[in-house]
Amino acid sequence: MTSKAAKSNADVRKPRLVVFVVYPDIVLLDLVGPLQVFSHAPDPATGKNGYECAVVSVDGDLTETNTVVSIPSLPAAHVSDRQIHTLIVVGGDGAIPGMRDTRLVGTIAKLAARAQRVCSVCSGALVLAVTGLLDGRRAVTHWDDCAMLADAFPNVKVEGDPIFIKDDNIWTSAGITAGIDMALAIVSEDLGRASSFQVARSMVAQMVRSGGQSQFSPALGRQLRDGAGQFEALHAWIADHLHAQLSVEALADRANMSARNFARVYTRVMGITPAKAVEAIRIEKAQQLLEVTNRSIKQIAVQCGFNDEDRMRRSFLRLLNVSPSDYRQNFHVP
C-alpha cells in the first residue's frame, strides 16, 4: 500500500467532528439528547465511536441552561481552524435574544462555512435563520415557534408538522426530543442503519422515527383527551390486538360496559367514535411498519387488521391524504 493510500484510509477512520453551539438559556435536552447520540454511535469500519463532539460558545466558560445545570463550553475559536463535519445550533428561550446577538450569529456563520452539514434543534432555527442559511429552504422548529420563524423570515419555507427536515446539507428539527430523532437519522446516513439502531436501542428509544412523522403524537393526543385515563388500558389492548375483530361489542366487553353506554361515553370523552379510533390506531401501526420494515403492503394490511390492501389504502387516503405505497416511498428508512 502506498503512503498516500495509507493516509487516505487513516483519514476515513478519523472520527467526524460534531460541534454544538450553545448560548445562555438553552434547553438542556436540546443539547444533551443529540450529544448522547453522537457520543455513542459506533463506526462499523473501526469498531470505535464514529464522532468527536465539542460544545462551544462565543467566548467559552459555563453556559446557563433552563435547568439548575450549567454546561461547560469551549471558545468557538477552539474549532475555528478545523474541518467541521456537522454543526448544530441548540435551541432554547435564549434563541430570541440570540437572534440579536451579532457576535453569536457571526460565530455561527463562520463555523457553518467550515461545516459539511449544518443543523438546528428546536428554536435554534431562529438563530440559524439570521445567518441566511435557511433562505429558500424548507425548515421546521418547535410548533410553538413556527409562526415566529415564518413571520420573521419570509424567505424560509416553514413547515409546522414534521419532526425534522433535511434540505440538502441543512437539517432542522422540531422541539426538544426531535433533536434525538434528527441525530439518529444523521448517524444512519453517515454510519449506516445498524449503527443508528444500536444507539437507539441503548437509549431505550421505542423506534427510530423518520422526519416525516408529525410533531403531534396521536397517542399523546389520546392521553390528553382522556385525562382521567379511563380508556388508557383499552387503547393499549387495541394496539396489541389489531388483527382481531374490534367491534364496538368487543371493545365494550373489554371496558366492562354495555355496548350502547360504551359507544356514548367513549365518543363524549375522546371526541371520535370507537370505530374511528380503531382505524386511527391501525394506521399509526401501519405507518411504523411502512417506515422501518420491508414487509409487503399486503402483509402490513393483514397484520394491522385491515385484512386487504384496498381497505388500508382507502383509510390512508381518507386520514393522511396519501396512499400506503407513496407513504413508504417518502418515509421508508433505507
C-alpha positions in Angstrom: 0.0 0.0 0.0 1.4 3.4 -0.9 1.9 6.0 1.8 -0.8 8.2 0.0 -3.3 5.3 0.2 -2.5 4.7 3.8 -3.0 8.3 4.6 -6.4 8.2 2.8 -7.6 5.2 4.8 -6.4 6.8 8.0 -8.5 9.9 7.2 -11.5 7.8 6.5 -11.2 6.3 10.0 -10.9 9.6 11.8 -14.0 10.4 13.9 -16.3 13.1 12.4 -16.2 16.4 14.3 -19.7 17.4 15.6 -19.8 20.9 17.0 -22.7 22.1 19.2 -23.1 25.9 19.5 -24.7 27.0 22.9 -25.6 30.3 24.4 -27.3 31.5 27.6 -30.7 29.9 28.5 -30.6 26.9 26.1 -32.9 23.9 26.7 -30.7 21.3 28.3 -32.3 18.4 26.4 -31.8 20.2 23.1 -28.1 19.7 23.7 -27.7 16.5 25.7 -30.2 14.4 23.6 -28.3 14.7 20.3 -25.0 14.9 22.2 -25.7 11.5 23.7 -26.5 10.0 20.3 -23.2 11.2 18.7 -21.1 10.3 21.7 -22.1 6.7 21.5 -22.5 6.0 17.7 -20.3 3.1 16.7 -18.5 3.3 13.3 -18.7 -0.2 11.8 -15.5 0.4 9.9 -13.4 0.9 13.0 -15.4 -0.5 15.9 -14.9 2.8 17.7 -17.1 5.8 18.2 -17.7 7.5 14.8 -17.8 11.1 16.1 -15.8 13.5 18.1 -18.0 16.1 19.9 -17.3 19.6 21.0 -19.6 22.1 22.8 -18.7 25.7 22.0 -19.9 29.2 22.8 -18.7 32.6 21.6 -16.2 33.0 24.5 -16.3 29.7 26.2 -16.9 29.2 30.0 -20.1 28.0 31.7 -23.4 28.4 29.8 -26.6 28.6 31.8 -29.5 26.3 30.7 -33.2 26.3 31.5 -32.4 24.0 34.5 -30.1 24.2 37.5 -27.3 22.6 35.4 -24.8 24.8 33.6 -22.8 23.5 30.7 -19.0 24.0 30.3 -18.1 25.1 26.7 -15.0 25.8 24.7 -14.4 29.1 22.9 -15.6 28.9 19.3 -12.1 29.8 18.3 -11.0 26.3 19.5 -12.6 24.7 16.4 -12.5 27.7 14.0 -9.5 26.3 12.1 -10.8 22.7 11.9 -12.9 21.0 9.3 -16.4 20.5 10.9 -18.5 17.6 9.8 -21.7 18.6 11.5 -22.6 21.9 13.1 -25.6 22.0 15.4 -27.2 25.2 16.8 -29.0 24.4 20.0 -32.4 25.9 20.9 -34.0 27.5 24.0 -35.6 30.6 25.3 -32.2 32.3 24.7 -32.7 32.0 21.0 -34.8 35.2 20.8 -32.1 37.4 22.3 -29.6 35.3 20.5 -31.1 36.4 17.2 -30.0 39.9 18.0 -26.5 38.9 19.2 -24.3 39.8 16.3 -21.3 38.1 17.8 -23.2 34.8 18.2 -24.7 35.0 14.7 -21.3 35.9 13.2 -19.7 33.0 15.0 -22.3 30.5 13.7 -21.9 31.9 10.1 -18.1 31.4 10.3 -18.4 27.9 11.7 -21.0 27.0 9.1 -18.7 28.0 6.3 -16.3 25.2 7.5 -19.1 22.6 8.0 -20.2 19.8 5.7 -23.7 19.8 7.4 -25.5 22.5 9.4 -28.3 21.7 11.8 -30.6 23.3 14.3 -32.6 21.9 17.2 -35.9 23.4 18.2 -35.8 27.2 18.3 -32.1 27.1 17.3 -33.7 27.6 13.8 -34.4 31.2 14.7 -30.7 32.0 15.3 -29.6 29.9 12.3 -32.1 31.8 10.1 -30.5 35.1 10.8 -27.3 33.9 9.0 -29.4 33.5 5.8 -28.6 29.8 5.6 -32.3 28.9 5.7 -33.4 31.3 2.9 -35.2 29.4 0.2 -35.2 26.2 2.2 -37.8 24.1 3.9 -37.4 24.3 7.7 -39.1 23.3 10.9 -38.9 24.4 14.5 -40.9 23.8 17.7 -44.6 24.0 16.9 -44.9 27.0 19.2 -42.2 28.9 17.3 -43.2 28.1 13.7 -45.3 31.3 13.3 -42.5 33.4 14.7 -40.0 31.8 12.3 -42.3 32.3 9.3 -43.1 36.0 10.2 -39.5 37.0 10.9 -38.0 35.2 7.9 -40.5 35.2 5.0 -37.9 33.6 2.7 -37.8 30.4 4.8 -40.3 27.7 3.8 -41.6 26.9 7.3 -43.4 23.6 7.8 -45.1 23.1 11.1 -45.7 19.4 11.2 -42.5 17.3 10.6 -40.2 16.3 13.4 -37.2 17.2 11.3 -36.4 18.3 7.7 -33.4 17.7 5.6 -32.9 20.2 2.8 -29.6 19.3 1.1 -27.0 19.7 3.8 -29.2 21.8 6.1 -31.2 20.0 8.7 -33.7 21.5 11.1 -35.7 19.7 13.8 -38.8 20.4 15.9 -38.9 20.7 19.6 -36.6 19.1 22.2 -36.7 15.3 21.7 -37.0 15.7 18.0 -33.3 16.6 18.1 -32.7 13.0 19.1 -34.6 11.7 16.1 -32.6 14.0 13.8 -29.3 12.9 15.3 -30.3 9.2 14.8 -31.2 9.9 11.2 -27.8 11.6 10.7 -26.0 8.6 12.2 -27.9 6.4 9.8 -26.8 8.5 6.9 -23.2 8.6 8.0 -22.6 5.2 9.5 -25.4 3.0 8.4 -28.8 2.0 9.7 -27.4 -0.7 12.1 -25.3 1.9 13.9 -28.4 4.2 14.3 -30.5 1.3 15.7 -27.7 0.3 18.1 -27.7 3.7 19.6 -31.5 3.9 19.7 -31.6 0.6 21.5 -29.0 1.7 24.1 -31.1 4.8 24.7 -34.3 2.6 25.1 -35.9 4.5 22.2 -39.2 2.9 21.2 -38.4 3.3 17.5 -36.3 5.3 15.0 -38.7 7.9 13.7 -38.5 9.3 10.2 -38.5 13.0 9.6 -42.0 12.8 8.0 -43.6 11.9 11.3 -45.7 14.6 12.9 -44.6 16.7 15.9 -48.1 15.9 17.3 -48.2 12.3 18.7 -51.6 10.7 18.2 -51.0 8.5 21.2 -50.3 11.6 23.4 -53.3 13.3 21.9 -55.5 10.4 23.1 -53.9 10.6 26.6 -54.6 14.4 26.7 -58.3 13.9 25.8 -58.6 11.0 28.2 -57.3 13.0 31.1 -58.6 10.6 33.7 -57.1 7.6 31.9 -60.4 5.9 31.6 -59.6 4.2 28.3 -55.8 4.1 28.5 -55.7 0.3 29.1 -58.2 -0.2 26.3 -56.1 1.7 23.8 -53.0 -0.4 24.8 -55.1 -3.6 24.3 -56.3 -2.4 20.9 -52.7 -1.7 19.8 -51.8 -5.3 20.8 -54.8 -6.9 19.1 -55.1 -5.1 15.8 -55.5 -8.3 13.9 -58.7 -9.1 15.9 -62.3 -8.2 15.1 -62.5 -5.0 17.1 -66.2 -4.4 17.1 -68.0 -2.0 19.5 -69.3 -5.0 21.3 -65.8 -6.4 21.7 -64.4 -3.1 23.0 -67.3 -2.6 25.3 -66.8 -6.1 26.8 -63.1 -5.2 27.3 -64.1 -2.0 29.1 -66.8 -3.8 31.2 -69.6 -1.7 29.8 -72.7 -2.2 27.7 -72.2 -1.6 24.0 -74.6 1.3 24.0 -73.2 3.0 27.0 -69.6 2.4 25.9 -70.1 4.0 22.5 -71.8 7.0 24.1 -69.2 7.6 26.8 -66.2 6.9 24.5 -67.4 9.3 21.9 -68.0 12.0 24.5 -64.6 11.6 26.2 -62.4 11.0 23.1 -64.3 13.2 20.6 -64.4 10.3 18.0 -66.3 7.1 17.7 -64.7 3.8 18.8 -64.6 2.6 15.1 -62.7 5.7 14.0 -60.3 5.3 17.0 -59.5 1.7 16.0 -58.9 2.9 12.4 -56.5 5.6 13.6 -54.5 3.2 15.7 -54.3 0.7 12.9 -53.0 3.4 10.6 -50.4 4.5 13.2 -49.1 0.9 13.3 -49.1 0.6 9.6 -47.1 3.8 9.2 -44.4 2.4 11.6 -44.2 -0.8 9.6 -44.0 1.0 6.3 -41.2 3.2 7.6 -38.9 0.6 9.2 -39.7 -2.8 7.7 -39.6 -4.3 4.2 -42.8 -6.2 4.6 -45.2 -6.1 1.7 -48.1 -3.7 1.9 -50.4 -6.8 1.8 -48.6 -8.3 4.8 -48.9 -5.0 6.7 -52.6 -4.6 5.9 -53.2 -8.1 7.4 -51.1 -7.5 10.4 -52.8 -4.2 11.2 -56.3 -5.6 10.8 -57.2 -4.0 7.6 -57.3 -7.5 6.0 -56.7 -6.3 2.5 -54.6 -3.7 0.7 -57.6 -1.8 -0.7 -59.2 -1.2 2.6 -55.9 0.1 4.1 -55.4 2.3 1.0 -58.8 3.9 1.5 -58.1 4.6 5.1 -54.7 6.1 4.3 -56.2 8.4 1.7 -59.0 9.4 4.0 -56.9 10.2 7.1 -53.5 11.0 5.6 -54.3 12.0 2.1 -51.6 9.7 0.8 -51.5 6.0 -0.3 -49.5 3.4 1.6 -47.1 3.0 -1.3 -46.5 6.7 -1.6 -46.1 7.0 2.2 -43.4 4.2 2.1 -41.7 5.9 -0.8 -41.4 9.2 1.1 -40.6 7.9 4.6 -39.1 4.5 4.4 -35.7 4.3 6.2 -33.4 2.6 3.6 
